[in-house]
Structure formats: C-alpha cells, structure tokens
Amino acid sequence: MQQATSRQLYAYWDRVRNGRIAPRRFEIEPAKIAPLLPETFIAECTGLRSYRFRLAGTKICEQFGRELRGTDLMSLWGPKDRDAFASLLRTVFSDAAVGQVLFHAYTEAHRQAKFELVLMPLIHTSETINRVLGAVTAIEPPFWLGTAPLLRHEILEVHLHWPDGSPAFTVPAPPTQPPAGAAEVVKLARRRFRVYDGGLD
C-alpha cells in the first residue's frame, strides 16, 4: 500500500480485527480515524455484482465531482474492468482478503489522475462478510483535481493481501506454494493481480 491513508486505515482495521477474519461494523469508531474520513468509504453487498456506497468521504466526492453515497461501486468501471473488479470483490467477501487497486481516472478533457483504492472486509449482520471499509486516495494529485468531474476510470493493477498469510475460508496451501511474504502475479485479461501471503511489503 502506497498512500498514508491506506496504510493507517489498514493498521486501524487490523487492530480492531484482533485476529478475527474481520471486525464488525459497529466496532469501527469514526472518531478514532477522523483525519482519514474524507478519503474513506463503506460499501455493502446488495446483490450479485452490486455493491452500494453507504458512506463516501467528502474528499472522494469532491475529487470525483459527484455524490457517491447510494451509487453502485461497480458503476465506476467500464466493461473492460468490471469483471476484474467483481472478481476482486468476491475474494474480499468470500475469503476475507484485503484488496488494493491502482487506477487512472479521466476528465472529459482527458486530464488524468492516478488513485489507490483499498478494500477491507467488515461484518455487519450474522457471521458473514457483507460490507467493506475502504479508502480512495489520489497519488501525487494534480493541481486541477476537484475542478472537473472524473468520468472514466481504468484499472492498472489489482493486488490481494492475506492479513493472516492465507485465505480465511480455505485449507492451508501445500508446501509447494510460495512462502509467506512472497507475491504471486496472476494474469487476468489485461490486468495484473498480485497476491500477497501476509505482510505489507
């Protein structure tokens, strides 16, 4: 994770998680992450390939040029990237992975900004993961960011991180798998997936 907001939010989420697959939604205390809130969001799974923003930080909405609360997280991506992002979300929800996405966003005038997006699983009801805590942070934000809506988004890389070294709902990997801390790059369409077996290198 490159950005300070991503790293700090992950560290807080991991402390609250305290060794469990994910913390509960009510355990996330906004006052404890107040400086991060403008770049933070919460989304819930509302159906197959449907993930609605329940909350979206003011800075995210200002930079994107619109209110995101109530909109579908999947709507950010065009047809070429939607399957890759849906696959990432399925892994976050089913295996308690932490997802990271690097993407470009473009204005109508083709100005470009680069962002980091992170996704961390949350449990709201029952015992299953049904929400995500996330952040969207501009990487070296250009001077014009926030003056024009970001209309198109293109995924550059997708990464998966296992906080405990392996997927939460699968059996341990056989000895032939890469050791903890190693990264596996998985090709999917035109995007690169990097899978981390624990650690935040």
Secondary structure by P-SEA (a helix, b strand, c coil): cccaaaaaaaaaaaaaaccccccccccccccccccccccccccccccccccccccccaaaaaaacccccccccccccccccaaaaaaaaaaaaacbbbbbbbbbbbcccbbbbbbbbbbbbbbcccccccbbbbbbbbcccccccccccccbbbbcbbbbbccccccccccccccccccccbbbbbbcccbbbbbbccccc
